[in-house]
Amino acid sequence: MLLDRDDKEQQMLIRLKSGHEDAFSALYSLYSAKLLYYIQHTTKSPYLAEDVVHDTFLKLWQHRDQIDPLKPIQPYLFVIAKRTLLDLLKRARHETEIISEIRRYTFEEDHSTELLLAYNESNLLINEAIAELSAQVRKTFTLCRIQGMSYKQAAETLEITESTVNKHMSKALQMVRQYVSKHTDKLFTLFFICNWMFFHRR
């Protein structure tokens, strides 16, 4: 007996709730493009849209125990995406203000050797952190964050699924942040974050 679409999704959600990664990959394949289109239509930014979709599925995986398999997953995903986008925009406005302050009081007034050293040191730390990643995660991170590829382009280049790219990026970003935080004080970490956003975002 063939299962209808609702039954198939229900089975996937049950498997996802139990921690099966194949169910997560299947759901990612089904809904990531729809979410990406919706968010990109709202933000007009493909890179911001990819970040929102990435965070949405990351939250879905992290809170999979809260999923109700009897309810359709699409509305739930869109609610997570909307909240994630709002949080991201609030954070971006705050960080933009910080960057403006840093640029006003350092780049325009100082141009000091200390700032140049801090910038160079932040790049050195980034490279060291990237070198600590596993080979496949490092390749994914380099393609997406350094070369500016979309998750889809990186998946095609590496011949892996977009959900795998999503997992690699989640792991890479977490490890890079942890590495920088471990090797710097809070002020320098703030400089790193601003430097990374301002000079490496494409």
PyMOL CGO cylinders between C-alpha atoms (Angstrom):
from pymol import cmd
from pymol.cgo import CYLINDER

trace = [
    CYLINDER, 0.00, 0.00, 0.00, 1.39, 3.37, -1.05, 0.3, 1, 1, 1, 1, 1, 1,
    CYLINDER, 1.39, 3.37, -1.05, 1.56, 6.12, 1.52, 0.3, 1, 1, 1, 1, 1, 1,
    CYLINDER, 1.56, 6.12, 1.52, 0.15, 9.55, 0.60, 0.3, 1, 1, 1, 1, 1, 1,
    CYLINDER, 0.15, 9.55, 0.60, 2.28, 12.65, 1.00, 0.3, 1, 1, 1, 1, 1, 1,
    CYLINDER, 2.28, 12.65, 1.00, 1.02, 13.43, 4.52, 0.3, 1, 1, 1, 1, 1, 1,
    CYLINDER, 1.02, 13.43, 4.52, 1.78, 9.90, 5.70, 0.3, 1, 1, 1, 1, 1, 1,
    CYLINDER, 1.78, 9.90, 5.70, 5.25, 10.02, 4.16, 0.3, 1, 1, 1, 1, 1, 1,
    CYLINDER, 5.25, 10.02, 4.16, 5.98, 13.32, 5.89, 0.3, 1, 1, 1, 1, 1, 1,
    CYLINDER, 5.98, 13.32, 5.89, 4.66, 11.97, 9.17, 0.3, 1, 1, 1, 1, 1, 1,
    CYLINDER, 4.66, 11.97, 9.17, 7.02, 9.01, 8.90, 0.3, 1, 1, 1, 1, 1, 1,
    CYLINDER, 7.02, 9.01, 8.90, 9.93, 11.37, 8.16, 0.3, 1, 1, 1, 1, 1, 1,
    CYLINDER, 9.93, 11.37, 8.16, 9.08, 13.51, 11.17, 0.3, 1, 1, 1, 1, 1, 1,
    CYLINDER, 9.08, 13.51, 11.17, 8.93, 10.46, 13.42, 0.3, 1, 1, 1, 1, 1, 1,
    CYLINDER, 8.93, 10.46, 13.42, 12.37, 9.42, 12.16, 0.3, 1, 1, 1, 1, 1, 1,
    CYLINDER, 12.37, 9.42, 12.16, 13.71, 12.96, 12.52, 0.3, 1, 1, 1, 1, 1, 1,
    CYLINDER, 13.71, 12.96, 12.52, 12.44, 13.12, 16.10, 0.3, 1, 1, 1, 1, 1, 1,
    CYLINDER, 12.44, 13.12, 16.10, 14.36, 9.89, 16.76, 0.3, 1, 1, 1, 1, 1, 1,
    CYLINDER, 14.36, 9.89, 16.76, 17.56, 11.46, 15.44, 0.3, 1, 1, 1, 1, 1, 1,
    CYLINDER, 17.56, 11.46, 15.44, 17.76, 9.90, 11.97, 0.3, 1, 1, 1, 1, 1, 1,
    CYLINDER, 17.76, 9.90, 11.97, 19.90, 12.15, 9.74, 0.3, 1, 1, 1, 1, 1, 1,
    CYLINDER, 19.90, 12.15, 9.74, 18.46, 10.72, 6.52, 0.3, 1, 1, 1, 1, 1, 1,
    CYLINDER, 18.46, 10.72, 6.52, 15.05, 12.11, 7.53, 0.3, 1, 1, 1, 1, 1, 1,
    CYLINDER, 15.05, 12.11, 7.53, 16.64, 15.50, 8.20, 0.3, 1, 1, 1, 1, 1, 1,
    CYLINDER, 16.64, 15.50, 8.20, 18.31, 15.45, 4.75, 0.3, 1, 1, 1, 1, 1, 1,
    CYLINDER, 18.31, 15.45, 4.75, 15.01, 14.50, 3.10, 0.3, 1, 1, 1, 1, 1, 1,
    CYLINDER, 15.01, 14.50, 3.10, 13.17, 17.38, 4.78, 0.3, 1, 1, 1, 1, 1, 1,
    CYLINDER, 13.17, 17.38, 4.78, 15.98, 19.77, 3.87, 0.3, 1, 1, 1, 1, 1, 1,
    CYLINDER, 15.98, 19.77, 3.87, 15.68, 18.71, 0.22, 0.3, 1, 1, 1, 1, 1, 1,
    CYLINDER, 15.68, 18.71, 0.22, 11.91, 19.18, 0.29, 0.3, 1, 1, 1, 1, 1, 1,
    CYLINDER, 11.91, 19.18, 0.29, 11.70, 22.59, 1.95, 0.3, 1, 1, 1, 1, 1, 1,
    CYLINDER, 11.70, 22.59, 1.95, 15.03, 24.45, 1.75, 0.3, 1, 1, 1, 1, 1, 1,
    CYLINDER, 15.03, 24.45, 1.75, 14.36, 25.87, -1.73, 0.3, 1, 1, 1, 1, 1, 1,
    CYLINDER, 14.36, 25.87, -1.73, 10.90, 27.14, -0.69, 0.3, 1, 1, 1, 1, 1, 1,
    CYLINDER, 10.90, 27.14, -0.69, 12.32, 28.80, 2.42, 0.3, 1, 1, 1, 1, 1, 1,
    CYLINDER, 12.32, 28.80, 2.42, 15.22, 30.29, 0.45, 0.3, 1, 1, 1, 1, 1, 1,
    CYLINDER, 15.22, 30.29, 0.45, 12.84, 31.78, -2.12, 0.3, 1, 1, 1, 1, 1, 1,
    CYLINDER, 12.84, 31.78, -2.12, 10.60, 33.23, 0.58, 0.3, 1, 1, 1, 1, 1, 1,
    CYLINDER, 10.60, 33.23, 0.58, 13.43, 34.78, 2.63, 0.3, 1, 1, 1, 1, 1, 1,
    CYLINDER, 13.43, 34.78, 2.63, 15.30, 36.06, -0.42, 0.3, 1, 1, 1, 1, 1, 1,
    CYLINDER, 15.30, 36.06, -0.42, 12.10, 37.65, -1.73, 0.3, 1, 1, 1, 1, 1, 1,
    CYLINDER, 12.10, 37.65, -1.73, 11.79, 39.44, 1.62, 0.3, 1, 1, 1, 1, 1, 1,
    CYLINDER, 11.79, 39.44, 1.62, 15.42, 40.46, 2.16, 0.3, 1, 1, 1, 1, 1, 1,
    CYLINDER, 15.42, 40.46, 2.16, 16.62, 40.79, -1.48, 0.3, 1, 1, 1, 1, 1, 1,
    CYLINDER, 16.62, 40.79, -1.48, 19.90, 39.27, -0.27, 0.3, 1, 1, 1, 1, 1, 1,
    CYLINDER, 19.90, 39.27, -0.27, 20.84, 35.71, -1.33, 0.3, 1, 1, 1, 1, 1, 1,
    CYLINDER, 20.84, 35.71, -1.33, 23.59, 35.51, 1.30, 0.3, 1, 1, 1, 1, 1, 1,
    CYLINDER, 23.59, 35.51, 1.30, 21.35, 36.65, 4.15, 0.3, 1, 1, 1, 1, 1, 1,
    CYLINDER, 21.35, 36.65, 4.15, 18.65, 34.26, 2.92, 0.3, 1, 1, 1, 1, 1, 1,
    CYLINDER, 18.65, 34.26, 2.92, 21.09, 31.35, 2.98, 0.3, 1, 1, 1, 1, 1, 1,
    CYLINDER, 21.09, 31.35, 2.98, 22.12, 32.21, 6.54, 0.3, 1, 1, 1, 1, 1, 1,
    CYLINDER, 22.12, 32.21, 6.54, 18.48, 32.28, 7.64, 0.3, 1, 1, 1, 1, 1, 1,
    CYLINDER, 18.48, 32.28, 7.64, 17.70, 28.92, 5.99, 0.3, 1, 1, 1, 1, 1, 1,
    CYLINDER, 17.70, 28.92, 5.99, 20.87, 27.45, 7.51, 0.3, 1, 1, 1, 1, 1, 1,
    CYLINDER, 20.87, 27.45, 7.51, 19.90, 28.62, 11.00, 0.3, 1, 1, 1, 1, 1, 1,
    CYLINDER, 19.90, 28.62, 11.00, 16.30, 27.49, 10.53, 0.3, 1, 1, 1, 1, 1, 1,
    CYLINDER, 16.30, 27.49, 10.53, 17.27, 23.89, 9.81, 0.3, 1, 1, 1, 1, 1, 1,
    CYLINDER, 17.27, 23.89, 9.81, 19.91, 23.96, 12.51, 0.3, 1, 1, 1, 1, 1, 1,
    CYLINDER, 19.91, 23.96, 12.51, 17.20, 24.94, 15.03, 0.3, 1, 1, 1, 1, 1, 1,
    CYLINDER, 17.20, 24.94, 15.03, 14.91, 22.25, 13.62, 0.3, 1, 1, 1, 1, 1, 1,
    CYLINDER, 14.91, 22.25, 13.62, 17.58, 19.63, 14.28, 0.3, 1, 1, 1, 1, 1, 1,
    CYLINDER, 17.58, 19.63, 14.28, 18.48, 20.98, 17.72, 0.3, 1, 1, 1, 1, 1, 1,
    CYLINDER, 18.48, 20.98, 17.72, 14.83, 21.05, 18.85, 0.3, 1, 1, 1, 1, 1, 1,
    CYLINDER, 14.83, 21.05, 18.85, 13.64, 17.94, 16.98, 0.3, 1, 1, 1, 1, 1, 1,
    CYLINDER, 13.64, 17.94, 16.98, 12.27, 16.49, 20.24, 0.3, 1, 1, 1, 1, 1, 1,
    CYLINDER, 12.27, 16.49, 20.24, 9.60, 19.22, 20.19, 0.3, 1, 1, 1, 1, 1, 1,
    CYLINDER, 9.60, 19.22, 20.19, 8.25, 18.25, 16.77, 0.3, 1, 1, 1, 1, 1, 1,
    CYLINDER, 8.25, 18.25, 16.77, 4.67, 16.97, 16.57, 0.3, 1, 1, 1, 1, 1, 1,
    CYLINDER, 4.67, 16.97, 16.57, 4.62, 14.41, 13.72, 0.3, 1, 1, 1, 1, 1, 1,
    CYLINDER, 4.62, 14.41, 13.72, 0.84, 14.80, 13.40, 0.3, 1, 1, 1, 1, 1, 1,
    CYLINDER, 0.84, 14.80, 13.40, 1.19, 18.45, 12.33, 0.3, 1, 1, 1, 1, 1, 1,
    CYLINDER, 1.19, 18.45, 12.33, 2.54, 19.59, 8.92, 0.3, 1, 1, 1, 1, 1, 1,
    CYLINDER, 2.54, 19.59, 8.92, 6.15, 20.74, 9.13, 0.3, 1, 1, 1, 1, 1, 1,
    CYLINDER, 6.15, 20.74, 9.13, 6.08, 23.54, 6.53, 0.3, 1, 1, 1, 1, 1, 1,
    CYLINDER, 6.08, 23.54, 6.53, 4.19, 26.14, 8.64, 0.3, 1, 1, 1, 1, 1, 1,
    CYLINDER, 4.19, 26.14, 8.64, 6.50, 25.30, 11.57, 0.3, 1, 1, 1, 1, 1, 1,
    CYLINDER, 6.50, 25.30, 11.57, 9.59, 25.86, 9.41, 0.3, 1, 1, 1, 1, 1, 1,
    CYLINDER, 9.59, 25.86, 9.41, 8.28, 29.19, 8.14, 0.3, 1, 1, 1, 1, 1, 1,
    CYLINDER, 8.28, 29.19, 8.14, 7.59, 30.37, 11.70, 0.3, 1, 1, 1, 1, 1, 1,
    CYLINDER, 7.59, 30.37, 11.70, 11.18, 29.49, 12.68, 0.3, 1, 1, 1, 1, 1, 1,
    CYLINDER, 11.18, 29.49, 12.68, 12.51, 31.24, 9.57, 0.3, 1, 1, 1, 1, 1, 1,
    CYLINDER, 12.51, 31.24, 9.57, 10.51, 34.43, 10.27, 0.3, 1, 1, 1, 1, 1, 1,
    CYLINDER, 10.51, 34.43, 10.27, 11.74, 34.59, 13.87, 0.3, 1, 1, 1, 1, 1, 1,
    CYLINDER, 11.74, 34.59, 13.87, 15.30, 33.84, 12.78, 0.3, 1, 1, 1, 1, 1, 1,
    CYLINDER, 15.30, 33.84, 12.78, 15.19, 36.60, 10.18, 0.3, 1, 1, 1, 1, 1, 1,
    CYLINDER, 15.19, 36.60, 10.18, 13.86, 39.14, 12.69, 0.3, 1, 1, 1, 1, 1, 1,
    CYLINDER, 13.86, 39.14, 12.69, 16.56, 38.20, 15.21, 0.3, 1, 1, 1, 1, 1, 1,
    CYLINDER, 16.56, 38.20, 15.21, 19.22, 38.42, 12.51, 0.3, 1, 1, 1, 1, 1, 1,
    CYLINDER, 19.22, 38.42, 12.51, 18.05, 41.85, 11.37, 0.3, 1, 1, 1, 1, 1, 1,
    CYLINDER, 18.05, 41.85, 11.37, 18.00, 43.16, 14.96, 0.3, 1, 1, 1, 1, 1, 1,
    CYLINDER, 18.00, 43.16, 14.96, 21.51, 41.82, 15.51, 0.3, 1, 1, 1, 1, 1, 1,
    CYLINDER, 21.51, 41.82, 15.51, 22.70, 43.25, 12.20, 0.3, 1, 1, 1, 1, 1, 1,
    CYLINDER, 22.70, 43.25, 12.20, 21.44, 46.73, 13.10, 0.3, 1, 1, 1, 1, 1, 1,
    CYLINDER, 21.44, 46.73, 13.10, 23.23, 46.55, 16.44, 0.3, 1, 1, 1, 1, 1, 1,
    CYLINDER, 23.23, 46.55, 16.44, 26.46, 45.27, 14.90, 0.3, 1, 1, 1, 1, 1, 1,
    CYLINDER, 26.46, 45.27, 14.90, 26.32, 47.93, 12.17, 0.3, 1, 1, 1, 1, 1, 1,
    CYLINDER, 26.32, 47.93, 12.17, 26.26, 50.58, 14.89, 0.3, 1, 1, 1, 1, 1, 1,
    CYLINDER, 26.26, 50.58, 14.89, 29.30, 48.95, 16.54, 0.3, 1, 1, 1, 1, 1, 1,
    CYLINDER, 29.30, 48.95, 16.54, 31.18, 48.84, 13.22, 0.3, 1, 1, 1, 1, 1, 1,
    CYLINDER, 31.18, 48.84, 13.22, 30.36, 52.51, 12.60, 0.3, 1, 1, 1, 1, 1, 1,
    CYLINDER, 30.36, 52.51, 12.60, 31.76, 53.42, 16.01, 0.3, 1, 1, 1, 1, 1, 1,
    CYLINDER, 31.76, 53.42, 16.01, 34.92, 51.38, 15.42, 0.3, 1, 1, 1, 1, 1, 1,
    CYLINDER, 34.92, 51.38, 15.42, 35.46, 52.96, 12.00, 0.3, 1, 1, 1, 1, 1, 1,
    CYLINDER, 35.46, 52.96, 12.00, 34.78, 56.47, 13.30, 0.3, 1, 1, 1, 1, 1, 1,
    CYLINDER, 34.78, 56.47, 13.30, 37.19, 56.27, 16.21, 0.3, 1, 1, 1, 1, 1, 1,
    CYLINDER, 37.19, 56.27, 16.21, 39.91, 54.16, 14.64, 0.3, 1, 1, 1, 1, 1, 1,
    CYLINDER, 39.91, 54.16, 14.64, 40.03, 54.26, 10.86, 0.3, 1, 1, 1, 1, 1, 1,
    CYLINDER, 40.03, 54.26, 10.86, 39.29, 57.98, 10.57, 0.3, 1, 1, 1, 1, 1, 1,
    CYLINDER, 39.29, 57.98, 10.57, 41.10, 59.35, 13.61, 0.3, 1, 1, 1, 1, 1, 1,
    CYLINDER, 41.10, 59.35, 13.61, 43.87, 56.97, 14.42, 0.3, 1, 1, 1, 1, 1, 1,
    CYLINDER, 43.87, 56.97, 14.42, 45.22, 54.90, 11.52, 0.3, 1, 1, 1, 1, 1, 1,
    CYLINDER, 45.22, 54.90, 11.52, 47.54, 53.52, 14.16, 0.3, 1, 1, 1, 1, 1, 1,
    CYLINDER, 47.54, 53.52, 14.16, 49.98, 50.64, 13.93, 0.3, 1, 1, 1, 1, 1, 1,
    CYLINDER, 49.98, 50.64, 13.93, 48.01, 48.90, 16.67, 0.3, 1, 1, 1, 1, 1, 1,
    CYLINDER, 48.01, 48.90, 16.67, 44.90, 48.73, 14.49, 0.3, 1, 1, 1, 1, 1, 1,
    CYLINDER, 44.90, 48.73, 14.49, 46.87, 47.32, 11.58, 0.3, 1, 1, 1, 1, 1, 1,
    CYLINDER, 46.87, 47.32, 11.58, 48.45, 44.71, 13.87, 0.3, 1, 1, 1, 1, 1, 1,
    CYLINDER, 48.45, 44.71, 13.87, 45.04, 43.78, 15.27, 0.3, 1, 1, 1, 1, 1, 1,
    CYLINDER, 45.04, 43.78, 15.27, 43.65, 43.39, 11.75, 0.3, 1, 1, 1, 1, 1, 1,
    CYLINDER, 43.65, 43.39, 11.75, 46.59, 41.24, 10.69, 0.3, 1, 1, 1, 1, 1, 1,
    CYLINDER, 46.59, 41.24, 10.69, 46.33, 39.16, 13.86, 0.3, 1, 1, 1, 1, 1, 1,
    CYLINDER, 46.33, 39.16, 13.86, 42.63, 38.57, 13.32, 0.3, 1, 1, 1, 1, 1, 1,
    CYLINDER, 42.63, 38.57, 13.32, 43.33, 37.28, 9.80, 0.3, 1, 1, 1, 1, 1, 1,
    CYLINDER, 43.33, 37.28, 9.80, 46.10, 35.05, 11.17, 0.3, 1, 1, 1, 1, 1, 1,
    CYLINDER, 46.10, 35.05, 11.17, 43.70, 33.61, 13.75, 0.3, 1, 1, 1, 1, 1, 1,
    CYLINDER, 43.70, 33.61, 13.75, 41.08, 33.01, 11.08, 0.3, 1, 1, 1, 1, 1, 1,
    CYLINDER, 41.08, 33.01, 11.08, 43.60, 31.09, 8.98, 0.3, 1, 1, 1, 1, 1, 1,
    CYLINDER, 43.60, 31.09, 8.98, 44.76, 29.09, 12.00, 0.3, 1, 1, 1, 1, 1, 1,
    CYLINDER, 44.76, 29.09, 12.00, 41.17, 28.25, 12.91, 0.3, 1, 1, 1, 1, 1, 1,
    CYLINDER, 41.17, 28.25, 12.91, 40.39, 27.16, 9.35, 0.3, 1, 1, 1, 1, 1, 1,
    CYLINDER, 40.39, 27.16, 9.35, 43.50, 24.95, 9.35, 0.3, 1, 1, 1, 1, 1, 1,
    CYLINDER, 43.50, 24.95, 9.35, 42.13, 23.13, 12.42, 0.3, 1, 1, 1, 1, 1, 1,
    CYLINDER, 42.13, 23.13, 12.42, 38.98, 22.05, 10.55, 0.3, 1, 1, 1, 1, 1, 1,
    CYLINDER, 38.98, 22.05, 10.55, 38.68, 18.61, 9.00, 0.3, 1, 1, 1, 1, 1, 1,
    CYLINDER, 38.68, 18.61, 9.00, 39.49, 18.47, 5.28, 0.3, 1, 1, 1, 1, 1, 1,
    CYLINDER, 39.49, 18.47, 5.28, 35.89, 18.28, 4.03, 0.3, 1, 1, 1, 1, 1, 1,
    CYLINDER, 35.89, 18.28, 4.03, 34.58, 20.92, 6.44, 0.3, 1, 1, 1, 1, 1, 1,
    CYLINDER, 34.58, 20.92, 6.44, 37.50, 23.20, 5.52, 0.3, 1, 1, 1, 1, 1, 1,
    CYLINDER, 37.50, 23.20, 5.52, 36.74, 22.83, 1.80, 0.3, 1, 1, 1, 1, 1, 1,
    CYLINDER, 36.74, 22.83, 1.80, 33.08, 23.65, 2.39, 0.3, 1, 1, 1, 1, 1, 1,
    CYLINDER, 33.08, 23.65, 2.39, 33.90, 26.66, 4.57, 0.3, 1, 1, 1, 1, 1, 1,
    CYLINDER, 33.90, 26.66, 4.57, 36.42, 27.99, 2.05, 0.3, 1, 1, 1, 1, 1, 1,
    CYLINDER, 36.42, 27.99, 2.05, 33.99, 27.73, -0.85, 0.3, 1, 1, 1, 1, 1, 1,
    CYLINDER, 33.99, 27.73, -0.85, 31.05, 29.32, 0.98, 0.3, 1, 1, 1, 1, 1, 1,
    CYLINDER, 31.05, 29.32, 0.98, 32.62, 31.90, 3.27, 0.3, 1, 1, 1, 1, 1, 1,
    CYLINDER, 32.62, 31.90, 3.27, 35.89, 32.80, 1.50, 0.3, 1, 1, 1, 1, 1, 1,
    CYLINDER, 35.89, 32.80, 1.50, 35.03, 32.31, -2.18, 0.3, 1, 1, 1, 1, 1, 1,
    CYLINDER, 35.03, 32.31, -2.18, 31.42, 33.42, -1.75, 0.3, 1, 1, 1, 1, 1, 1,
    CYLINDER, 31.42, 33.42, -1.75, 29.69, 30.39, -3.27, 0.3, 1, 1, 1, 1, 1, 1,
    CYLINDER, 29.69, 30.39, -3.27, 26.09, 29.60, -2.43, 0.3, 1, 1, 1, 1, 1, 1,
    CYLINDER, 26.09, 29.60, -2.43, 25.36, 26.38, -0.56, 0.3, 1, 1, 1, 1, 1, 1,
    CYLINDER, 25.36, 26.38, -0.56, 23.95, 24.92, -3.78, 0.3, 1, 1, 1, 1, 1, 1,
    CYLINDER, 23.95, 24.92, -3.78, 27.10, 25.80, -5.76, 0.3, 1, 1, 1, 1, 1, 1,
    CYLINDER, 27.10, 25.80, -5.76, 29.34, 24.36, -3.03, 0.3, 1, 1, 1, 1, 1, 1,
    CYLINDER, 29.34, 24.36, -3.03, 27.26, 21.17, -2.92, 0.3, 1, 1, 1, 1, 1, 1,
    CYLINDER, 27.26, 21.17, -2.92, 27.62, 20.74, -6.68, 0.3, 1, 1, 1, 1, 1, 1,
    CYLINDER, 27.62, 20.74, -6.68, 31.36, 21.45, -6.56, 0.3, 1, 1, 1, 1, 1, 1,
    CYLINDER, 31.36, 21.45, -6.56, 32.00, 18.99, -3.73, 0.3, 1, 1, 1, 1, 1, 1,
    CYLINDER, 32.00, 18.99, -3.73, 29.40, 16.49, -5.01, 0.3, 1, 1, 1, 1, 1, 1,
    CYLINDER, 29.40, 16.49, -5.01, 27.54, 16.40, -1.68, 0.3, 1, 1, 1, 1, 1, 1,
    CYLINDER, 27.54, 16.40, -1.68, 24.02, 17.39, -0.63, 0.3, 1, 1, 1, 1, 1, 1,
    CYLINDER, 24.02, 17.39, -0.63, 23.03, 20.91, 0.42, 0.3, 1, 1, 1, 1, 1, 1,
    CYLINDER, 23.03, 20.91, 0.42, 22.07, 19.56, 3.86, 0.3, 1, 1, 1, 1, 1, 1,
    CYLINDER, 22.07, 19.56, 3.86, 25.63, 18.25, 4.24, 0.3, 1, 1, 1, 1, 1, 1,
    CYLINDER, 25.63, 18.25, 4.24, 26.98, 21.69, 3.29, 0.3, 1, 1, 1, 1, 1, 1,
    CYLINDER, 26.98, 21.69, 3.29, 24.64, 23.13, 5.90, 0.3, 1, 1, 1, 1, 1, 1,
    CYLINDER, 24.64, 23.13, 5.90, 26.05, 20.80, 8.59, 0.3, 1, 1, 1, 1, 1, 1,
    CYLINDER, 26.05, 20.80, 8.59, 29.65, 21.52, 7.58, 0.3, 1, 1, 1, 1, 1, 1,
    CYLINDER, 29.65, 21.52, 7.58, 29.09, 25.29, 7.75, 0.3, 1, 1, 1, 1, 1, 1,
    CYLINDER, 29.09, 25.29, 7.75, 27.43, 25.03, 11.14, 0.3, 1, 1, 1, 1, 1, 1,
    CYLINDER, 27.43, 25.03, 11.14, 30.38, 23.06, 12.50, 0.3, 1, 1, 1, 1, 1, 1,
    CYLINDER, 30.38, 23.06, 12.50, 32.96, 25.33, 10.85, 0.3, 1, 1, 1, 1, 1, 1,
    CYLINDER, 32.96, 25.33, 10.85, 31.49, 28.61, 12.08, 0.3, 1, 1, 1, 1, 1, 1,
    CYLINDER, 31.49, 28.61, 12.08, 31.15, 27.27, 15.61, 0.3, 1, 1, 1, 1, 1, 1,
    CYLINDER, 31.15, 27.27, 15.61, 34.76, 26.03, 15.67, 0.3, 1, 1, 1, 1, 1, 1,
    CYLINDER, 34.76, 26.03, 15.67, 36.16, 29.26, 14.17, 0.3, 1, 1, 1, 1, 1, 1,
    CYLINDER, 36.16, 29.26, 14.17, 34.34, 31.38, 16.77, 0.3, 1, 1, 1, 1, 1, 1,
    CYLINDER, 34.34, 31.38, 16.77, 35.48, 29.09, 19.60, 0.3, 1, 1, 1, 1, 1, 1,
    CYLINDER, 35.48, 29.09, 19.60, 39.08, 29.16, 18.39, 0.3, 1, 1, 1, 1, 1, 1,
    CYLINDER, 39.08, 29.16, 18.39, 39.16, 32.97, 18.17, 0.3, 1, 1, 1, 1, 1, 1,
    CYLINDER, 39.16, 32.97, 18.17, 37.46, 33.37, 21.57, 0.3, 1, 1, 1, 1, 1, 1,
    CYLINDER, 37.46, 33.37, 21.57, 39.96, 30.97, 23.13, 0.3, 1, 1, 1, 1, 1, 1,
    CYLINDER, 39.96, 30.97, 23.13, 42.97, 32.89, 21.81, 0.3, 1, 1, 1, 1, 1, 1,
    CYLINDER, 42.97, 32.89, 21.81, 41.77, 36.48, 22.37, 0.3, 1, 1, 1, 1, 1, 1,
    CYLINDER, 41.77, 36.48, 22.37, 40.24, 38.73, 24.99, 0.3, 1, 1, 1, 1, 1, 1,
    CYLINDER, 40.24, 38.73, 24.99, 36.69, 40.06, 24.70, 0.3, 1, 1, 1, 1, 1, 1,
    CYLINDER, 36.69, 40.06, 24.70, 37.69, 43.34, 23.04, 0.3, 1, 1, 1, 1, 1, 1,
    CYLINDER, 37.69, 43.34, 23.04, 39.77, 41.61, 20.41, 0.3, 1, 1, 1, 1, 1, 1,
    CYLINDER, 39.77, 41.61, 20.41, 36.98, 39.08, 19.82, 0.3, 1, 1, 1, 1, 1, 1,
    CYLINDER, 36.98, 39.08, 19.82, 34.65, 42.00, 19.12, 0.3, 1, 1, 1, 1, 1, 1,
    CYLINDER, 34.65, 42.00, 19.12, 37.18, 43.40, 16.65, 0.3, 1, 1, 1, 1, 1, 1,
    CYLINDER, 37.18, 43.40, 16.65, 37.42, 39.98, 15.00, 0.3, 1, 1, 1, 1, 1, 1,
    CYLINDER, 37.42, 39.98, 15.00, 33.65, 39.75, 14.58, 0.3, 1, 1, 1, 1, 1, 1,
    CYLINDER, 33.65, 39.75, 14.58, 33.45, 43.21, 13.05, 0.3, 1, 1, 1, 1, 1, 1,
    CYLINDER, 33.45, 43.21, 13.05, 36.49, 42.56, 10.86, 0.3, 1, 1, 1, 1, 1, 1,
    CYLINDER, 36.49, 42.56, 10.86, 35.02, 39.28, 9.65, 0.3, 1, 1, 1, 1, 1, 1,
    CYLINDER, 35.02, 39.28, 9.65, 31.66, 40.85, 8.84, 0.3, 1, 1, 1, 1, 1, 1,
    CYLINDER, 31.66, 40.85, 8.84, 33.07, 43.97, 7.19, 0.3, 1, 1, 1, 1, 1, 1,
    CYLINDER, 33.07, 43.97, 7.19, 35.93, 42.52, 5.16, 0.3, 1, 1, 1, 1, 1, 1,
    CYLINDER, 35.93, 42.52, 5.16, 34.80, 38.96, 4.41, 0.3, 1, 1, 1, 1, 1, 1,
    CYLINDER, 34.80, 38.96, 4.41, 31.07, 39.23, 3.74, 0.3, 1, 1, 1, 1, 1, 1,
    CYLINDER, 31.07, 39.23, 3.74, 30.17, 38.96, 0.07, 0.3, 1, 1, 1, 1, 1, 1,
]
cmd.load_cgo(trace, "trace")
